[in-house]
Amino acid sequence: MKKLKAFLIAAVAVGTIAFTPENLSAQSQFSPVATVNEMVVTRYELEQRAQFYKVIRRLGNLEKIALDDLIEDRLKMLAARELGIEINDEQLKAGMDEFAGRANLSSEDFIAAITREGIEVQTFRDFVRVGLMWRGVVQARFRGRVQISDAEIDAALGSSGQAGLRVLLSEIILPLTPENEAQARDLAAQISSLTSSREFADAARRFSAAGSRNNDGRLDWLPLTRLPAPLQPVILELKPGEVSAPIELEGAIAIFQMRGVEEMPVQKSAVAAIEYGVLRLPGGRSAETLARAEDIRGSIDTCDDLYGVNFGGPDEALTIQSQQPAEIPRDIALELAKLDRHEVSTALTSQDGSQLLFVMLCGRTASVNEEASREDVLSALRNRRLSSYADGYLEQLRADAKIEIK
């Protein structure tokens, strides 16, 4: 009888433990947020993937992007399983090394960095594994279909341009400093929820630090390729009238509203390098510093004139350099995208808010197609064709799947 009583007490204790708030929280972490043909995507996976995207500085609504990608991961896994494609440990290690190498890190250093941000190693492994599996699916299914003719290579080598897209945007740039960080993030979230052009224009006039605030935040038509490469897919996802999620830059938060998108019959040659100058003015966005910036704007014509403006000042206050577009800091690249030669932006500050960045576009250098070898062009055309086949196949898989979002 005593043994039975002890057993019942233990059972009650176990039952009590099973329903403590801590365990309920753990259970909710692993609750499904979506199912794909009975395969589950958990809340924990979603949070981990979104955090991973934040660390690698992917732009946009990260939770939405993460959920879409995890759903597509399930579809890619099913496609790989159907073809018997598996990734062994050696292939996985090589893939992780390749990905980490893009940040000039070993996979060990990359793992240490993401672990410090609360990301499990398995999240990185799963991300790389699915990518490798999908690469195998695409190669197996479509490699034999891709035939690039000599005429196509000749046309690519000889063309001075190709069809492209341009976008019509409105923008709001909010300065971000340690002092106003919480307020700026809250304001950015509120602006991101706006649904009308009139409300967005009003917010631009009231809050934006960009010069476009005087025009309700409206920008002129911009070739899509002028925007920083990570920002391009974020912008293309927007429908006319839709407002983007807050996009964090160095020392600022950007929010965009799509007003239009159209195809251009001819796209200008790709940009190989951009020359620009940055004059750092002490005082941040104080009235005195902004007034000084306007005085400088009115007194100079070219980037060379900036040397005269900084004469007698510290050398580190002025930099004029030429860089490839991918090398330029994202916040400065975004401002340069809106400028023509010798135009100026004063929308940005240093990360601590103590300096106003006077950014001037000196010029753009176009790429020359003749520098590309036939092998380079063949590889680029083949990859583009494979990517097109892969996108179409993934859309088919998605249409045929039973997907439920909780």
NUMAR-572886 format. One record per residue (C-alpha): residue number from 1; residue in three letters; x, y, z. Coordinates in steps of 0.25 Angstrom, whole numbers, plus 2048, in hexadecimal, padded with zeros to 3 digits. Example, Ala and Ser with C-alpha at 12.3 -4.5 7.8 and 13.67 -1.06 7.14 Angstrom:
2
+-----+---------+-----+-----+-----+
! num ! residuo !  xx !  yy !  zz !
+-----+---------+-----+-----+-----+
!   1 !     Ala ! 831 ! 7EE ! 81F !
!   2 !     Ser ! 837 ! 7FC ! 81D !
+-----+---------+-----+-----+-----+
***
This chain:
406
+-----+---------+-----+-----+-----+
! num ! residuo !  xx !  yy !  zz !
+-----+---------+-----+-----+-----+
!   1 !     Met ! 800 ! 800 ! 800 !
!   2 !     Lys ! 80B ! 809 ! 803 !
!   3 !     Lys ! 812 ! 806 ! 7F6 !
!   4 !     Leu ! 805 ! 809 ! 7EF !
!   5 !     Lys ! 804 ! 816 ! 7F6 !
!   6 !     Ala ! 812 ! 81A ! 7F3 !
!   7 !     Phe ! 80F ! 817 ! 7E4 !
!   8 !     Leu ! 803 ! 81F ! 7E3 !
!   9 !     Ile ! 80A ! 82B ! 7EA !
!  10 !     Ala ! 815 ! 82A ! 7E0 !
!  11 !     Ala ! 80B ! 829 ! 7D4 !
!  12 !     Val ! 805 ! 836 ! 7D9 !
!  13 !     Ala ! 812 ! 83D ! 7DA !
!  14 !     Val ! 816 ! 838 ! 7CC !
!  15 !     Gly ! 808 ! 83E ! 7C7 !
!  16 !     Thr ! 80B ! 84B ! 7CE !
!  17 !     Ile ! 818 ! 84C ! 7C8 !
!  18 !     Ala ! 813 ! 849 ! 7BA !
!  19 !     Phe ! 80A ! 855 ! 7BB !
!  20 !     Thr ! 813 ! 860 ! 7C1 !
!  21 !     Pro ! 813 ! 86D ! 7B9 !
!  22 !     Glu ! 822 ! 86A ! 7B5 !
!  23 !     Asn ! 81E ! 85D ! 7AF !
!  24 !     Leu ! 812 ! 863 ! 7A8 !
!  25 !     Ser ! 81B ! 86E ! 7A2 !
!  26 !     Ala ! 824 ! 863 ! 79D !
!  27 !     Gln ! 818 ! 85C ! 797 !
!  28 !     Ser ! 813 ! 868 ! 790 !
!  29 !     Gln ! 821 ! 86A ! 78A !
!  30 !     Phe ! 820 ! 85D ! 783 !
!  31 !     Ser ! 811 ! 860 ! 77F !
!  32 !     Pro ! 80F ! 85F ! 770 !
!  33 !     Val ! 80E ! 86D ! 768 !
!  34 !     Ala ! 80C ! 866 ! 75B !
!  35 !     Thr ! 80A ! 858 ! 755 !
!  36 !     Val ! 80F ! 854 ! 747 !
!  37 !     Asn ! 809 ! 846 ! 742 !
!  38 !     Glu ! 809 ! 842 ! 751 !
!  39 !     Met ! 817 ! 847 ! 753 !
!  40 !     Val ! 818 ! 851 ! 75F !
!  41 !     Val ! 81E ! 85E ! 760 !
!  42 !     Thr ! 820 ! 862 ! 76F !
!  43 !     Arg ! 820 ! 86F ! 776 !
!  44 !     Tyr ! 82E ! 86D ! 77B !
!  45 !     Glu ! 833 ! 86B ! 76C !
!  46 !     Leu ! 82C ! 877 ! 768 !
!  47 !     Glu ! 832 ! 880 ! 773 !
!  48 !     Gln ! 840 ! 879 ! 771 !
!  49 !     Arg ! 840 ! 87C ! 762 !
!  50 !     Ala ! 83B ! 88A ! 763 !
!  51 !     Gln ! 846 ! 88D ! 76D !
!  52 !     Phe ! 850 ! 886 ! 764 !
!  53 !     Tyr ! 84B ! 890 ! 759 !
!  54 !     Lys ! 84D ! 89C ! 762 !
!  55 !     Val ! 85B ! 898 ! 765 !
!  56 !     Ile ! 85F ! 896 ! 756 !
!  57 !     Arg ! 858 ! 8A4 ! 754 !
!  58 !     Arg ! 84D ! 89F ! 74B !
!  59 !     Leu ! 843 ! 8AA ! 748 !
!  60 !     Gly ! 834 ! 8AB ! 749 !
!  61 !     Asn ! 829 ! 8A5 ! 752 !
!  62 !     Leu ! 832 ! 89A ! 757 !
!  63 !     Glu ! 827 ! 891 ! 75E !
!  64 !     Lys ! 81F ! 891 ! 751 !
!  65 !     Ile ! 82B ! 88E ! 749 !
!  66 !     Ala ! 830 ! 883 ! 752 !
!  67 !     Leu ! 822 ! 87C ! 752 !
!  68 !     Asp ! 821 ! 87D ! 743 !
!  69 !     Asp ! 82F ! 877 ! 742 !
!  70 !     Leu ! 82D ! 86C ! 74C !
!  71 !     Ile ! 820 ! 868 ! 745 !
!  72 !     Glu ! 828 ! 867 ! 738 !
!  73 !     Asp ! 833 ! 85F ! 73F !
!  74 !     Arg ! 829 ! 855 ! 742 !
!  75 !     Leu ! 825 ! 854 ! 733 !
!  76 !     Lys ! 834 ! 854 ! 72F !
!  77 !     Met ! 836 ! 848 ! 739 !
!  78 !     Leu ! 82B ! 840 ! 733 !
!  79 !     Ala ! 830 ! 843 ! 725 !
!  80 !     Ala ! 83E ! 83E ! 729 !
!  81 !     Arg ! 838 ! 832 ! 730 !
!  82 !     Glu ! 830 ! 82E ! 723 !
!  83 !     Leu ! 83D ! 82E ! 71B !
!  84 !     Gly ! 845 ! 827 ! 726 !
!  85 !     Ile ! 84E ! 833 ! 728 !
!  86 !     Glu ! 855 ! 833 ! 736 !
!  87 !     Ile ! 861 ! 83C ! 73B !
!  88 !     Asn ! 86C ! 835 ! 743 !
!  89 !     Asp ! 874 ! 83B ! 74E !
!  90 !     Glu ! 880 ! 83F ! 745 !
!  91 !     Gln ! 877 ! 846 ! 73B !
!  92 !     Leu ! 870 ! 84D ! 747 !
!  93 !     Lys ! 87D ! 852 ! 74C !
!  94 !     Ala ! 882 ! 857 ! 73F !
!  95 !     Gly ! 874 ! 85E ! 73D !
!  96 !     Met ! 876 ! 865 ! 74B !
!  97 !     Asp ! 884 ! 869 ! 748 !
!  98 !     Glu ! 880 ! 86F ! 73B !
!  99 !     Phe ! 874 ! 877 ! 742 !
! 100 !     Ala ! 87D ! 87C ! 74D !
! 101 !     Gly ! 888 ! 87F ! 743 !
! 102 !     Arg ! 87F ! 88A ! 73D !
! 103 !     Ala ! 881 ! 892 ! 74A !
! 104 !     Asn ! 890 ! 88F ! 74A !
! 105 !     Leu ! 88E ! 885 ! 756 !
! 106 !     Ser ! 891 ! 876 ! 758 !
! 107 !     Ser ! 885 ! 86E ! 75B !
! 108 !     Glu ! 889 ! 86D ! 769 !
! 109 !     Asp ! 88B ! 87C ! 76B !
! 110 !     Phe ! 87D ! 87E ! 764 !
! 111 !     Ile ! 877 ! 874 ! 76E !
! 112 !     Ala ! 87D ! 87A ! 77A !
! 113 !     Ala ! 877 ! 888 ! 775 !
! 114 !     Ile ! 869 ! 883 ! 773 !
! 115 !     Thr ! 869 ! 87B ! 780 !
! 116 !     Arg ! 86C ! 888 ! 788 !
! 117 !     Glu ! 85F ! 88D ! 782 !
! 118 !     Gly ! 857 ! 881 ! 787 !
! 119 !     Ile ! 857 ! 87A ! 77A !
! 120 !     Glu ! 858 ! 86A ! 77B !
! 121 !     Val ! 863 ! 864 ! 772 !
! 122 !     Gln ! 857 ! 85B ! 76C !
! 123 !     Thr ! 850 ! 867 ! 767 !
! 124 !     Phe ! 85D ! 86A ! 75E !
! 125 !     Arg ! 85E ! 85B ! 75A !
! 126 !     Asp ! 850 ! 85A ! 756 !
! 127 !     Phe ! 851 ! 867 ! 74E !
! 128 !     Val ! 85D ! 862 ! 746 !
! 129 !     Arg ! 858 ! 854 ! 745 !
! 130 !     Val ! 84B ! 858 ! 73E !
! 131 !     Gly ! 853 ! 861 ! 735 !
! 132 !     Leu ! 85C ! 856 ! 730 !
! 133 !     Met ! 850 ! 84C ! 72E !
! 134 !     Trp ! 849 ! 856 ! 726 !
! 135 !     Arg ! 855 ! 859 ! 71D !
! 136 !     Gly ! 856 ! 84A ! 71B !
! 137 !     Val ! 847 ! 849 ! 717 !
! 138 !     Val ! 849 ! 855 ! 70D !
! 139 !     Gln ! 855 ! 84F ! 707 !
! 140 !     Ala ! 84F ! 841 ! 706 !
! 141 !     Arg ! 842 ! 846 ! 700 !
! 142 !     Phe ! 846 ! 851 ! 6F7 !
! 143 !     Arg ! 855 ! 851 ! 6F4 !
! 144 !     Gly ! 852 ! 849 ! 6E7 !
! 145 !     Arg ! 848 ! 853 ! 6E2 !
! 146 !     Val ! 851 ! 85F ! 6E2 !
! 147 !     Gln ! 857 ! 861 ! 6D5 !
! 148 !     Ile ! 85E ! 86F ! 6D2 !
! 149 !     Ser ! 861 ! 872 ! 6C4 !
! 150 !     Asp ! 86D ! 879 ! 6BE !
! 151 !     Ala ! 864 ! 884 ! 6B9 !
! 152 !     Glu ! 85E ! 886 ! 6C7 !
! 153 !     Ile ! 86D ! 888 ! 6CD !
! 154 !     Asp ! 870 ! 891 ! 6C1 !
! 155 !     Ala ! 864 ! 89A ! 6C4 !
! 156 !     Ala ! 867 ! 89B ! 6D3 !
! 157 !     Leu ! 875 ! 89F ! 6D0 !
! 158 !     Gly ! 872 ! 8A9 ! 6C6 !
! 159 !     Ser ! 865 ! 8AF ! 6CD !
! 160 !     Ser ! 867 ! 8BD ! 6D4 !
! 161 !     Gly ! 85A ! 8BA ! 6DC !
! 162 !     Gln ! 84E ! 8B1 ! 6DE !
! 163 !     Ala ! 840 ! 8B2 ! 6E3 !
! 164 !     Gly ! 83F ! 8B6 ! 6F2 !
! 165 !     Leu ! 835 ! 8BC ! 6FC !
! 166 !     Arg ! 834 ! 8CA ! 702 !
! 167 !     Val ! 82C ! 8CD ! 70F !
! 168 !     Leu ! 825 ! 8D9 ! 714 !
! 169 !     Leu ! 826 ! 8DA ! 723 !
! 170 !     Ser ! 823 ! 8E3 ! 72F !
! 171 !     Glu ! 82D ! 8E3 ! 73A !
! 172 !     Ile ! 82E ! 8E7 ! 749 !
! 173 !     Ile ! 83C ! 8E7 ! 74F !
! 174 !     Leu ! 83C ! 8E7 ! 75F !
! 175 !     Pro ! 849 ! 8EB ! 765 !
! 176 !     Leu ! 84D ! 8E0 ! 770 !
! 177 !     Thr ! 856 ! 8E4 ! 77B !
! 178 !     Pro ! 858 ! 8DE ! 789 !
! 179 !     Glu ! 850 ! 8E9 ! 78F !
! 180 !     Asn ! 843 ! 8E7 ! 786 !
! 181 !     Glu ! 844 ! 8D8 ! 783 !
! 182 !     Ala ! 838 ! 8D3 ! 78A !
! 183 !     Gln ! 82F ! 8DF ! 785 !
! 184 !     Ala ! 835 ! 8DE ! 777 !
! 185 !     Arg ! 831 ! 8CF ! 776 !
! 186 !     Asp ! 823 ! 8D1 ! 77C !
! 187 !     Leu ! 821 ! 8DC ! 771 !
! 188 !     Ala ! 826 ! 8D3 ! 766 !
! 189 !     Ala ! 81D ! 8C8 ! 76A !
! 190 !     Gln ! 811 ! 8D2 ! 76A !
! 191 !     Ile ! 815 ! 8D7 ! 75C !
! 192 !     Ser ! 817 ! 8C9 ! 757 !
! 193 !     Ser ! 808 ! 8C6 ! 75A !
! 194 !     Leu ! 803 ! 8D2 ! 752 !
! 195 !     Thr ! 7FA ! 8CF ! 746 !
! 196 !     Ser ! 7F7 ! 8DC ! 73F !
! 197 !     Ser ! 800 ! 8E4 ! 736 !
! 198 !     Arg ! 7FB ! 8F1 ! 73D !
! 199 !     Glu ! 7FF ! 8EC ! 74B !
! 200 !     Phe ! 80D ! 8E8 ! 746 !
! 201 !     Ala ! 80F ! 8F5 ! 740 !
! 202 !     Asp ! 80B ! 8FC ! 74D !
! 203 !     Ala ! 814 ! 8F3 ! 755 !
! 204 !     Ala ! 820 ! 8F6 ! 74B !
! 205 !     Arg ! 81E ! 905 ! 74C !
! 206 !     Arg ! 81D ! 904 ! 75B !
! 207 !     Phe ! 828 ! 8FA ! 75F !
! 208 !     Ser ! 831 ! 8F7 ! 753 !
! 209 !     Ala ! 840 ! 8FC ! 753 !
! 210 !     Ala ! 841 ! 8FA ! 744 !
! 211 !     Gly ! 841 ! 906 ! 73A !
! 212 !     Ser ! 835 ! 8FF ! 734 !
! 213 !     Arg ! 82C ! 903 ! 740 !
! 214 !     Asn ! 82A ! 911 ! 739 !
! 215 !     Asn ! 823 ! 909 ! 72E !
! 216 !     Asp ! 81A ! 900 ! 737 !
! 217 !     Gly ! 826 ! 8F5 ! 737 !
! 218 !     Arg ! 824 ! 8F3 ! 728 !
! 219 !     Leu ! 830 ! 8EE ! 720 !
! 220 !     Asp ! 831 ! 8EF ! 710 !
! 221 !     Trp ! 831 ! 8E2 ! 708 !
! 222 !     Leu ! 83E ! 8DA ! 70C !
! 223 !     Pro ! 844 ! 8CE ! 705 !
! 224 !     Leu ! 842 ! 8C2 ! 70E !
! 225 !     Thr ! 851 ! 8BF ! 70C !
! 226 !     Arg ! 855 ! 8CC ! 713 !
! 227 !     Leu ! 850 ! 8C7 ! 720 !
! 228 !     Pro ! 859 ! 8BF ! 729 !
! 229 !     Ala ! 858 ! 8B0 ! 725 !
! 230 !     Pro ! 852 ! 8AB ! 732 !
! 231 !     Leu ! 847 ! 8B6 ! 731 !
! 232 !     Gln ! 843 ! 8B2 ! 723 !
! 233 !     Pro ! 83A ! 8A6 ! 726 !
! 234 !     Val ! 834 ! 8AD ! 732 !
! 235 !     Ile ! 82F ! 8B8 ! 729 !
! 236 !     Leu ! 82A ! 8AF ! 71E !
! 237 !     Glu ! 821 ! 8A8 ! 728 !
! 238 !     Leu ! 819 ! 8B4 ! 72B !
! 239 !     Lys ! 80C ! 8B7 ! 723 !
! 240 !     Pro ! 808 ! 8C5 ! 71F !
! 241 !     Gly ! 804 ! 8CC ! 72C !
! 242 !     Glu ! 80A ! 8C2 ! 735 !
! 243 !     Val ! 814 ! 8C7 ! 740 !
! 244 !     Ser ! 821 ! 8BF ! 743 !
! 245 !     Ala ! 825 ! 8BA ! 751 !
! 246 !     Pro ! 82F ! 8C3 ! 758 !
! 247 !     Ile ! 83D ! 8C1 ! 751 !
! 248 !     Glu ! 849 ! 8C3 ! 75B !
! 249 !     Leu ! 855 ! 8CA ! 755 !
! 250 !     Glu ! 861 ! 8CF ! 75C !
! 251 !     Gly ! 85C ! 8DB ! 764 !
! 252 !     Ala ! 84E ! 8DB ! 75E !
! 253 !     Ile ! 841 ! 8D4 ! 75C !
! 254 !     Ala ! 83B ! 8D4 ! 74E !
! 255 !     Ile ! 82D ! 8D2 ! 74A !
! 256 !     Phe ! 828 ! 8D1 ! 73B !
! 257 !     Gln ! 81A ! 8D2 ! 734 !
! 258 !     Met ! 819 ! 8CD ! 726 !
! 259 !     Arg ! 812 ! 8D6 ! 71D !
! 260 !     Gly ! 815 ! 8CF ! 710 !
! 261 !     Val ! 81E ! 8C5 ! 708 !
! 262 !     Glu ! 820 ! 8C3 ! 6F9 !
! 263 !     Glu ! 829 ! 8BD ! 6EF !
! 264 !     Met ! 834 ! 8C5 ! 6E8 !
! 265 !     Pro ! 836 ! 8C2 ! 6DA !
! 266 !     Val ! 845 ! 8C3 ! 6DC !
! 267 !     Gln ! 84D ! 8C3 ! 6E9 !
! 268 !     Lys ! 85A ! 8CB ! 6EA !
! 269 !     Ser ! 867 ! 8C3 ! 6EB !
! 270 !     Ala ! 86A ! 8BD ! 6F9 !
! 271 !     Val ! 872 ! 8C6 ! 702 !
! 272 !     Ala ! 880 ! 8C1 ! 705 !
! 273 !     Ala ! 884 ! 8CC ! 70F !
! 274 !     Ile ! 87E ! 8D8 ! 716 !
! 275 !     Glu ! 887 ! 8E4 ! 71A !
! 276 !     Tyr ! 881 ! 8EC ! 726 !
! 277 !     Gly ! 885 ! 8F6 ! 731 !
! 278 !     Val ! 881 ! 8F6 ! 73F !
! 279 !     Leu ! 883 ! 903 ! 748 !
! 280 !     Arg ! 881 ! 900 ! 757 !
! 281 !     Leu ! 87B ! 90D ! 75D !
! 282 !     Pro ! 87B ! 90D ! 76D !
! 283 !     Gly ! 86E ! 910 ! 774 !
! 284 !     Gly ! 865 ! 905 ! 76E !
! 285 !     Arg ! 858 ! 90B ! 769 !
! 286 !     Ser ! 858 ! 917 ! 771 !
! 287 !     Ala ! 852 ! 924 ! 76B !
! 288 !     Glu ! 860 ! 92A ! 76A !
! 289 !     Thr ! 866 ! 91E ! 763 !
! 290 !     Leu ! 85B ! 91C ! 759 !
! 291 !     Ala ! 85C ! 92B ! 756 !
! 292 !     Arg ! 86B ! 929 ! 753 !
! 293 !     Ala ! 868 ! 91E ! 74A !
! 294 !     Glu ! 85F ! 926 ! 742 !
! 295 !     Asp ! 869 ! 931 ! 741 !
! 296 !     Ile ! 873 ! 927 ! 73C !
! 297 !     Arg ! 869 ! 921 ! 732 !
! 298 !     Gly ! 867 ! 92F ! 72C !
! 299 !     Ser ! 876 ! 932 ! 72B !
! 300 !     Ile ! 87C ! 926 ! 724 !
! 301 !     Asp ! 87A ! 91F ! 716 !
! 302 !     Thr ! 883 ! 913 ! 716 !
! 303 !     Cys ! 889 ! 909 ! 720 !
! 304 !     Asp ! 896 ! 910 ! 71F !
! 305 !     Asp ! 890 ! 91C ! 725 !
! 306 !     Leu ! 88F ! 914 ! 732 !
! 307 !     Tyr ! 89E ! 914 ! 734 !
! 308 !     Gly ! 89D ! 924 ! 735 !
! 309 !     Val ! 891 ! 923 ! 73F !
! 310 !     Asn ! 899 ! 919 ! 748 !
! 311 !     Phe ! 8A6 ! 922 ! 746 !
! 312 !     Gly ! 8AD ! 923 ! 754 !
! 313 !     Gly ! 8A3 ! 918 ! 75A !
! 314 !     Pro ! 8A7 ! 90A ! 75E !
! 315 !     Asp ! 8AA ! 901 ! 753 !
! 316 !     Glu ! 8A1 ! 8F6 ! 758 !
! 317 !     Ala ! 895 ! 900 ! 756 !
! 318 !     Leu ! 895 ! 8FE ! 747 !
! 319 !     Thr ! 896 ! 8F1 ! 73F !
! 320 !     Ile ! 895 ! 8F1 ! 730 !
! 321 !     Gln ! 896 ! 8E3 ! 72A !
! 322 !     Ser ! 891 ! 8DA ! 71F !
! 323 !     Gln ! 88B ! 8CC ! 723 !
! 324 !     Gln ! 884 ! 8C1 ! 71C !
! 325 !     Pro ! 875 ! 8C2 ! 720 !
! 326 !     Ala ! 875 ! 8B6 ! 729 !
! 327 !     Glu ! 880 ! 8BC ! 731 !
! 328 !     Ile ! 879 ! 8C9 ! 734 !
! 329 !     Pro ! 872 ! 8C9 ! 742 !
! 330 !     Arg ! 863 ! 8C7 ! 740 !
! 331 !     Asp ! 85E ! 8D4 ! 745 !
! 332 !     Ile ! 868 ! 8DC ! 73D !
! 333 !     Ala ! 865 ! 8D3 ! 731 !
! 334 !     Leu ! 856 ! 8D6 ! 732 !
! 335 !     Glu ! 858 ! 8E5 ! 732 !
! 336 !     Leu ! 862 ! 8E4 ! 726 !
! 337 !     Ala ! 857 ! 8DC ! 71E !
! 338 !     Lys ! 84E ! 8E9 ! 71F !
! 339 !     Leu ! 859 ! 8F3 ! 71B !
! 340 !     Asp ! 85E ! 8F7 ! 70D !
! 341 !     Arg ! 86C ! 8FC ! 70B !
! 342 !     His ! 870 ! 907 ! 715 !
! 343 !     Glu ! 863 ! 906 ! 71C !
! 344 !     Val ! 863 ! 906 ! 72C !
! 345 !     Ser ! 85C ! 8FF ! 737 !
! 346 !     Thr ! 85C ! 903 ! 746 !
! 347 !     Ala ! 852 ! 8F8 ! 74B !
! 348 !     Leu ! 85C ! 8F0 ! 752 !
! 349 !     Thr ! 864 ! 8F1 ! 75F !
! 350 !     Ser ! 86F ! 8E9 ! 766 !
! 351 !     Gln ! 86B ! 8DD ! 76E !
! 352 !     Asp ! 86B ! 8E5 ! 77B !
! 353 !     Gly ! 864 ! 8F1 ! 775 !
! 354 !     Ser ! 870 ! 8FB ! 778 !
! 355 !     Gln ! 873 ! 8FD ! 769 !
! 356 !     Leu ! 86B ! 901 ! 75D !
! 357 !     Leu ! 86F ! 8FA ! 750 !
! 358 !     Phe ! 870 ! 903 ! 744 !
! 359 !     Val ! 870 ! 8F9 ! 739 !
! 360 !     Met ! 873 ! 8FD ! 72B !
! 361 !     Leu ! 873 ! 8F5 ! 71E !
! 362 !     Cys ! 87F ! 8F7 ! 716 !
! 363 !     Gly ! 87C ! 8ED ! 70B !
! 364 !     Arg ! 879 ! 8DF ! 706 !
! 365 !     Thr ! 882 ! 8D6 ! 6FD !
! 366 !     Ala ! 87A ! 8CD ! 6F4 !
! 367 !     Ser ! 87E ! 8BE ! 6F2 !
! 368 !     Val ! 884 ! 8BA ! 6E5 !
! 369 !     Asn ! 87E ! 8AD ! 6DF !
! 370 !     Glu ! 88B ! 8AB ! 6D7 !
! 371 !     Glu ! 892 ! 8A7 ! 6E4 !
! 372 !     Ala ! 88A ! 89B ! 6E6 !
! 373 !     Ser ! 88E ! 88E ! 6E0 !
! 374 !     Arg ! 885 ! 885 ! 6D8 !
! 375 !     Glu ! 886 ! 87B ! 6E3 !
! 376 !     Asp ! 882 ! 885 ! 6ED !
! 377 !     Val ! 876 ! 889 ! 6E4 !
! 378 !     Leu ! 872 ! 87B ! 6E2 !
! 379 !     Ser ! 872 ! 878 ! 6F1 !
! 380 !     Ala ! 86A ! 884 ! 6F4 !
! 381 !     Leu ! 860 ! 881 ! 6E9 !
! 382 !     Arg ! 85F ! 872 ! 6ED !
! 383 !     Asn ! 85D ! 876 ! 6FC !
! 384 !     Arg ! 852 ! 880 ! 6F8 !
! 385 !     Arg ! 84B ! 875 ! 6F0 !
! 386 !     Leu ! 84C ! 86B ! 6FB !
! 387 !     Ser ! 847 ! 875 ! 705 !
! 388 !     Ser ! 83B ! 878 ! 6FD !
! 389 !     Tyr ! 838 ! 869 ! 6FC !
! 390 !     Ala ! 839 ! 867 ! 70B !
! 391 !     Asp ! 830 ! 873 ! 70E !
! 392 !     Gly ! 825 ! 86D ! 705 !
! 393 !     Tyr ! 827 ! 85F ! 70B !
! 394 !     Leu ! 826 ! 865 ! 719 !
! 395 !     Glu ! 819 ! 86C ! 716 !
! 396 !     Gln ! 813 ! 85F ! 710 !
! 397 !     Leu ! 817 ! 858 ! 71D !
! 398 !     Arg ! 811 ! 862 ! 725 !
! 399 !     Ala ! 804 ! 862 ! 71D !
! 400 !     Asp ! 803 ! 853 ! 71E !
! 401 !     Ala ! 806 ! 853 ! 72D !
! 402 !     Lys ! 7FC ! 853 ! 739 !
! 403 !     Ile ! 801 ! 85F ! 741 !
! 404 !     Glu ! 7FB ! 864 ! 74E !
! 405 !     Ile ! 7FF ! 870 ! 756 !
! 406 !     Lys ! 7FB ! 870 ! 764 !
+-----+---------+-----+-----+-----+
***
